[in-house]
Amino acid sequence: MADEIIAGQATPDSPRANRPDAADLLEKKSSQLQSLLTCCYGDCSEWFDAIGAVHRDHVMWIASDLAGEVAELAQQLLRRINAADASAPT
């Protein structure tokens, strides 16, 4: 009779393995910002005008937060690209 093989316990995934990478987050956040701002001009501007000053302020606050996150993610990617370029053999 063959010996039974028992697999060891699976090692947990790294916390970084489950987190989206900065490029993925940048793509998602910029898409969200674009969709949000689309509601504020053109054919949708009547809706934006009708929601009232407080809600318009909140929408623009969200847009500002998203724009800040997009800028930070872009900076992270640029730092990563610059670091990779600096360490690449010439």
C-alpha positions as CSV (number, residue, x, y, z in Angstrom):
1,M,0.0,0.0,0.0
2,A,1.3,3.4,-1.0
3,D,2.1,6.0,1.7
4,E,-0.6,8.6,2.0
5,I,0.7,12.1,1.2
6,I,-0.8,14.9,3.2
7,A,-0.3,18.4,1.9
8,G,0.9,21.0,4.3
9,Q,-1.1,23.9,5.3
10,A,-1.4,26.5,2.6
11,T,0.5,29.7,3.3
12,P,-1.6,32.8,3.5
13,D,-1.4,35.2,0.6
14,S,0.6,38.3,1.1
15,P,-1.6,41.3,2.0
16,R,-0.1,43.1,-1.1
17,A,-1.2,40.2,-3.3
18,N,-4.9,41.0,-2.6
19,R,-4.5,44.8,-3.0
20,P,-5.0,46.3,-6.4
21,D,-1.9,47.8,-7.9
22,A,-1.5,51.6,-8.3
23,A,-2.1,51.4,-12.1
24,D,-5.4,49.5,-11.6
25,L,-6.5,52.0,-8.9
26,L,-5.5,54.9,-11.1
27,E,-7.6,53.5,-14.0
28,K,-10.7,52.9,-11.7
29,K,-10.4,56.3,-9.9
30,S,-10.0,58.2,-13.2
31,S,-13.0,56.4,-14.7
32,Q,-15.1,57.2,-11.6
33,L,-14.0,60.9,-11.7
34,Q,-14.9,61.1,-15.4
35,S,-18.4,59.6,-14.8
36,L,-19.0,61.9,-11.9
37,L,-18.0,65.0,-13.8
38,T,-20.1,63.9,-16.7
39,C,-23.1,64.5,-14.5
40,C,-22.1,68.1,-13.9
41,Y,-22.1,69.5,-17.5
42,G,-23.7,69.2,-20.9
43,D,-27.0,67.3,-21.1
44,C,-26.9,66.5,-17.4
45,S,-26.3,70.0,-16.2
46,E,-30.1,70.5,-15.6
47,W,-29.9,67.7,-13.0
48,F,-26.8,69.2,-11.4
49,D,-28.5,72.7,-11.2
50,A,-31.7,71.2,-9.8
51,I,-30.1,69.3,-6.9
52,G,-29.4,72.4,-4.9
53,A,-26.3,74.2,-3.6
54,V,-25.6,71.8,-0.8
55,H,-25.7,68.7,-3.0
56,R,-23.7,70.4,-5.7
57,D,-21.1,71.3,-3.1
58,H,-21.0,67.6,-2.0
59,V,-20.6,66.4,-5.6
60,M,-17.8,68.7,-6.2
61,W,-16.2,67.7,-2.9
62,I,-16.3,64.0,-4.1
63,A,-14.8,65.1,-7.4
64,S,-12.0,67.0,-5.6
65,D,-11.2,64.0,-3.4
66,L,-11.1,61.7,-6.5
67,A,-8.9,64.1,-8.4
68,G,-6.5,64.2,-5.4
69,E,-6.4,60.3,-5.3
70,V,-5.8,60.2,-9.1
71,A,-2.9,62.7,-8.7
72,E,-1.4,60.7,-5.8
73,L,-1.7,57.4,-7.7
74,A,-0.1,59.0,-10.8
75,Q,2.8,60.2,-8.6
76,Q,3.2,56.7,-7.2
77,L,3.4,55.2,-10.6
78,L,5.9,57.9,-11.8
79,R,8.1,57.2,-8.7
80,R,8.0,53.5,-9.5
81,I,8.8,54.0,-13.2
82,N,11.7,56.4,-12.3
83,A,13.1,53.9,-9.7
84,A,12.9,51.1,-12.3
85,D,14.7,53.3,-14.9
86,A,17.4,54.3,-12.3
87,S,18.1,50.7,-11.4
88,A,18.1,49.4,-15.0
89,P,21.5,48.7,-16.5
90,T,22.7,51.2,-19.0
